[in-house]
């Protein structure tokens, strides 16, 4: 019998650049699906907020490349080409088939330098790096509520943009198994309020800092308050408030752990406020900068509360509401958006 040579198909490689903590949860269901289907996943990251802690919790392999330049425009200008060069050098040896990112301005340019297709997602219309990312992306995916603004600003004519149904948070939350609510027998003495602080180092944020300090002290007299910091700087600053009913989480907490214990979520920016709102928890945005379109959408739909100057009486009134709402439609849209992204990645990867 003649010798038969069997050629195994080459394993497709998907590169994901995760540069901030919300992106870990976003890509969690995609990573599981793609690995189960035989794709090789390459994850690069940088040390910002609690991103690396969350990656470790996931048990993912990752390569830390470059750091965060803070809010200094000059340092940002110098840091961008440096990290881009480092990423290209690292990935040139690996030869990924496609790159995908949510809010990584580096990813589309690096993919262009590697001559591979890229998919770029973002839901923050105020991020200055979008213009660079849009220019070099093979495909840009934005949420449907940005379609009007994209047309108004001329993005649709200039760049290859598609719009996905629903909101970003619906994409990955739609893939969760049913979340367990606390057992009725375990009645709490005090309601738990989780507070996510404002993004001090973010380029897009120019709002107030430490504006919630007095409210935290007042809430701590009536409720159990858990502060969720974004950096060591915030941990150090808020340590002085720590007490019997005010705690500061010095390590990254598991999302499900927070969800099961949380009775009310207060967020000064970022994805977590929208995540809790989407999953039916009473969630208050206290964002101090120009509201994003996604936040306006949820507020107008009465799925999220908004107070620029939140008072103790406002918190009491929300607890008195016994707040409940149904987000089946947004989660259904999330399923459709998940399938759209999965299909697009596989088309470029194969």
Secondary structure, 3 states (H helix, E strand, C coil): CCCCCCCCCCCCEEEEEECCCHHHHHHHHHHHHHHHCCCEEEEEECCCCCHHHHHHHHCCCCEECCCCCCCCHHHHHHHHHHHHHHHHHHHHHHCCCEEEEECCHHHHHHHHHHCCEEEEECCCCCCCCHHHHHHHCCEEEEEHHHHHHHHHCCHHHHCCEEEECCCHHHHHHCCCCCCCCCCCCCCCCCCEEEEECCCCCCCCCCCCCCCCHHHHHHHCCCCEEEEECCCHHHHHHHHHHCCCCEEEECCCCCHHHHHHHCCEEEECCCHHHHHHHHCCCCEEECCCCCCCHHHHHHHHCCCCEECCCCCHHHHHHHHHHCCCCCCHHHHHHHHHHHHHHHHHHHHHHC
